[in-house]
């Protein structure tokens, strides 16, 4: 594939937006990632994307992809990137990107848009029953628990939205949260209050997942309605996520105290030519939304173009478009 002006790592909202803008800047662009659509495909309902009142996450991400790959400057690839190093065969500038299958490509600039990975609870039985009743995406897997009892763990947007979605098919949804109030948007809190089959288990936590071939129950830190366990067929763990910064650390990019990639207003990092966008960064007040990811993706593309113009590897206007 030769040398690319920009290699975008991440096939989610931030990555695809960056690709669209890079293409408009006439930059030869590769966008690559292990999961096409990223975390966006896990959103069952997107009601806050400007201009579209209601759309499913997978459909929105498909629109992003179609837009990005419509440009001849953009090459799309589904593959896992395992290593990024500074420098290329010809120069100390730029970066070398290695894929899981051993393939190697080079880019003059990198935009890291790898998002985040679901956080685990770390309780006994969690790993043992992963894929056997324990899942990390209620909106993805709720369909498989029609007329069954499930538990959703967490108190943020993903947990509360997941509980609302699960309640559409499940018999009973136990929403377990360690605090006595939720951190989710009022919109989703109102939604779960409308569902009669959602049971709030507040100021409590699960300490163990139990079962045989599949999940049978969860043990609670303290008794609820006279019992320290709940009989469930599925456990949806929605307790936040951890930024996927492994590739950034390989090139010496700095992260903040929370582990997020530190970026400047143009989404650049302390490593020249290395940019970040989306949920992996400390920008946008850590507000992980489609709108903020798209904003950071477009800004990162602009930052990359300005960087390449400055170092003399790409000529053109410094900013513009619209």
N, C-alpha and C positions, 0 to 999 in steps of 0.2 A: 504493500500500500504506500510505501515511501514515507517521506517526512510530512507531517501535518503541521499547520500553523498552530492549531489548538486541539488538544485531546481533552474531551469532557468525560469524566468518569462518573457515571450515574445516569440511569434512564428514568428519572422521575421528573417532577414538575420543574425543579430548578435546572436540571440538566437539559431538558428539552427546550426550555425558554432560552437558556444560554446558547444552544445550538441554532435556534432561530435567529438570534441577534448576531451571532458570529457569521452566519451565512449572509445576512444583510450587509455585514462589513466585508464580504467577499473573502473570508478567511477559509482556507481548506481545513475542514473540521471533521474529527472523528468523535462520535458519541458512543460510549460503550458502557455496559454494565451487566451484572449477572441476572437481574430480574427486570424485565421490561415493564415499565410503569411504576416501579418502585413502590413505596408505601401508599401511593395514591390509589392503587388498585384495591386496597383494603377498605376504602371508604364506600359504604353502601349508599350513602346519601350526601351529596354536596349541595348545600343551599346557600353558600356564601361566595360563590365565584361570580364576580361582577358580570352582569349581562345575561346570566343564565339562572333562572329561578330555582330549578331543580335538575340535577343530573347525577348519574351514578359515577363513582370514582373511576372504574375501568373505562367507561365511555369517555370521560373527560381526558384521561390519559391517552386514549387512542387518538383523540382529536389533536392533542399535543404532538404525538408521534407523527401523524399524517402531515401536520404543518411543517415540522422540522425536516422530515425526509423529502419534502416536496422541492427542496433546494438542491441543486446539483453539487453545491459545495459540501454537503453533509453526507458522510458515510456512517451508516448505522451498523452496530455489531453487538450481539448478545454474547458476552463472555466474561469470565471472572478475571479481574486484574489482581495479580498477586504481589507485584513489585513495581515500584517507581524509583528510579535513581536519577540523580542530577548528571547532566552531561550526555552527549551522544558520541558515536564513533568519530565524528568529524570535528567536534568542538566541545568545549567545556560548558557552553550555553545549552539551553534546552533540557529535555528529559528523555529517558528511555523507559518504556512501559513494557512490562512482561506479563503475559497471560498465563493462565493455569496450564494450558496445553504446551507451553514453552515458546509460543510465538512472541516476537519482539517487534515493537514499533517505536517510532520517535516523534516527539512533538516539541515545538518551540515554546509552547506555554501549556500549562495544565489548569483546568478548572475542576476542582474536586466537588462533586455534588452527590456524595455517597449516602447522605441522609443519616439515619440512625437505625439501630437494631433494638428489638424488643427486650426490655429488661426482665430478668427472671427473679422469682421470689427467693429461691435458694432453700426451700423447705423440703423436708424428707418426702420422697415419692414423686417429686415434680419431674425430675429427669426420667425416672423409671416409667412414668405413664405419659410422657410426651408423645403425642401421636396416637395415644390409646385412651383419649378422653381429655388430656391436657392440651390446650391450644393457646396461641397468643394473638388470636384475631377473632373476636366474637362475630364481627360483621361478615367474615369470610366463611366461618364454619357453623354458624347457628342453624343453617338449613338441615344439617345432619342430626339435629336433636329435636325433631318435630315431636311434640307431645311428651317430651321427657323433661326431667328436672335438671337444671344446670346452675352453676355458680359463676358469677362474674366478679373478679377481684379488682378493686381500684376505685378511684373517686374523681378522675379527670375526665376530659372530653371523650377519650376513646372508650373508657369503661362505661360511662353513662350512656353514650350512644350505642355501645355494644349491647348493653342491657335492654335498651329500647328495641333494638333490632331482634335480639333473641326472644323477647317477649311476644313477638308476632307469631312465632312457631312453637316455642317451648311451652310445656305445661306450667312450670313454675321457674322463675328466675330469682335466685338469691343474689342480691347485690351487696357484696361484703366490702366494707371500707373501714379503715382503721380510725378514721375521725368521725365526728358527729355531723359533719356537713361536707358537701361536695365542692370541688374546685372547677367543675365543668361549667360551660356556658348555660345561662338561665334557660335558653331554648331547649337544651337537652334535659335539663332538670324538670321542666314543665312536661316534657314528653313522657318521662318515666312515671310521673305522678298520675298520668292518665291511664297507665297500665295497671289493671287490678291483679295481674298475676306476677308482679314484681314485689318481692319481699325485701325490705331494707334490713340489713344486718350491720348496724353501725357500731363504731367504737369496738371493733372486733377484727381478728385476723385468722387466717388459716395457718395451722402449724404443721399439717401433714396431709398428703393425698393418699388415700387408701383404695385398694381394689385387689383383683386377681389378674385376669387377662386384660381387663379394662377398669377404668375408674368406677368405684362404687360409692365413695363418700369422701368427705373432707373433715378433718378434725379442727375444731375451733380453739382459740386461745382461752376463751371463757364461754360459759354456757349461754345458749340462746333458746328461749322458750323451753327451758328445762332439759336441754341436751347439749353436750359439748361436741356434737357432730351433726352433719347434714348429709342425708342420702341424696346423691346426685349422680348423673350419668356423664356430665361434662364439666370441665373447669376452664373458664376463659380468663387468662391472666393478662390484665391490662393495667400495668403499674408504671407506665412510662417507657422511656427508651434511652439508649446510650449512644452518643454520636460515634459514627464509624470513621475514626481518624487514623486508622492503622497506616494507610498509605501516606498520609501527611507526615506522620512521625518518621517515616523512612527517609524523607528528604530533609528532616530537621525543622519542619514547620512548627511553630509554637501553638500550644493549646492553653486555655485558661484553667482556672482552678476547678471548674466543673467538667473539664475534659473536652470542651468545644474548641474548634479551630478558631484562632484569633485572626480577625480580618480588619482591614482598614476600610474607610468609606468607599473605596473603589473595589472592595472585596479581595484585595491583595493580601498576602501574608508577608512574613519576614523573609521568605525565600523568593528572590526575584523570579518572576514568571509563573509563580504558583499561586493560584486563586482558589477561593472557596465560595460555595453558594448553597443556600437551603438549610435544612435542619442540622447539618454538620457544623455550622458556624455559630459564633457568639453574637451575630448581628440580629437585627430586628427584635431586640429585647427577648430573645429566645422564644419568640412567638411562632410556633411551628404551624403554619397555615399554607394553603395553596398560594394565596396572594403574596405572602412574604417570600415564599420560595421563588415565585416567578420574578418578583422585584429584584431579589438578590441575583438570580440567574442572568437577568438582562444587564444588571450593573457589572457583574463579573465579566461578561462578554465585552462590555465597553472598556473595562479596566484592562482586559487582555489585549484588546485592539490598540489602546493607547500605549501599553507597554511595548508591543511589537513595533509600533511606529517609532517609539523613542529609541529603541535599540537598533533600529534600521533594518529589521528583517521583514517589515511590511509597510509599504507606503500607502498613504491615503489621508482622509480627513480625520481629525482627532476625535470628534464626536458629532452626533447628528442623527438623522433619520427621524422616525416618528410614525 
